[in-house]
């Protein structure tokens, strides 16, 4: 037994030592990439074409697919990540010879270095071919690195889903500033992915509580009415129920489940994918007869609900970036235009979820919402906020995101949200 323990300790020290060496070798003093996210996301409207193409590929899942990707589209997505996580910077370059993906991540101050730099070189041809992968000063062979990543992903999911995904790529053709990925039919892969999700899903405290609140919402009379109703008329009874189930230290957890339930019920039923099997009846989706509204608009209710749910599932920066990026996509032809009112609904949803899940204010929020069926405690005044701006009108007035004019208007939105009763809650209330 003593000998086994010694061997185990030695192996552990070797693994830790190798990990430390790899980390030190991957950290550098200067970033590999310096890019401006405001410039990158200026082409966000082009991403709508990519999303539509992917949706069509899923619809035509039994057919071979040709998916075009442009450098501008990919860099817009990279810019979105940068706005979600300011420590990250990235860049994609596509040429007929090869395409490169480069990224830098800024670390907290330390004596080793400030940046983890990464780059990968993808070659055109049959399948997915990595020529070279760099992590700081470490150079790794592309083929072996890809095989290792696939093996790790398959092992982590106890499946062959990563291997199947790589095998879906038939070929990649590259041009100056664009590429075309030829994909084999997606039907079998998507079915296997669905089976994997079902196999790894387990009941958690969040899923069980969400299921309870979803049943509660499905039984409310307000959701059965033939006319649209304010979201506040759902939120009031929902948080009365949450308050009745909360102990002194569980209000935040109950509020989290309540938000996921209303997101599944009055936002989109696919939010259930993040928490488990929560629908009250098998093969039947719980939803109101008519979707709820905020300020008489169902789109604002959707913005608010989606942002609140995404905040529960992620960091605040990601939620804000998603809302902003969606508005930037809407500036293009066929879109509804950039709307600062929509953006205010996004920010209000983030703020709502942030307060609701803060244990110091969670119970106070329940009491506030339980006492009123009005929107005013949680939704801001949007008077004077511009909307329906196409790309030309947006550029003329604000130049680009992060301009002084743009930041001033965002600050005004956040000022209005800061005046809301939910924002004024304290631990003692």
Secondary structure by P-SEA (a helix, b strand, c coil): caaaaaaaaaaaaaaaaaaaaaaaaaccccccbbbbccccccccccaaaaaaaaaaaaaaccbbbbbbbcaaaaaaaaaaaaaacccccbbbbbcccbbbbbbccccccccccccbbbbbbbbbcccccccccccccccccaaaaaaaaaaaaaaaaccaaaaaaaaaccccccccccbbbbbccaaaaaaaaaaaaaaaccccaaaaaaaaaaaaaaacccccccbbbbaaaaaaaaaaaaaaacccccaaaaaaaaaaaaaaaccccccccccccccccccbbbbccccccccccaaaaaaaaaaaaaaaaccaaaaaaaaaaaaaaacccccccccaaaaaaaaaaaaaaaaaaccccaaaaaaaaaacccccccccccccccccccaaaaaaaccccccaaaaaaaaaaaaaaaacccccccccc
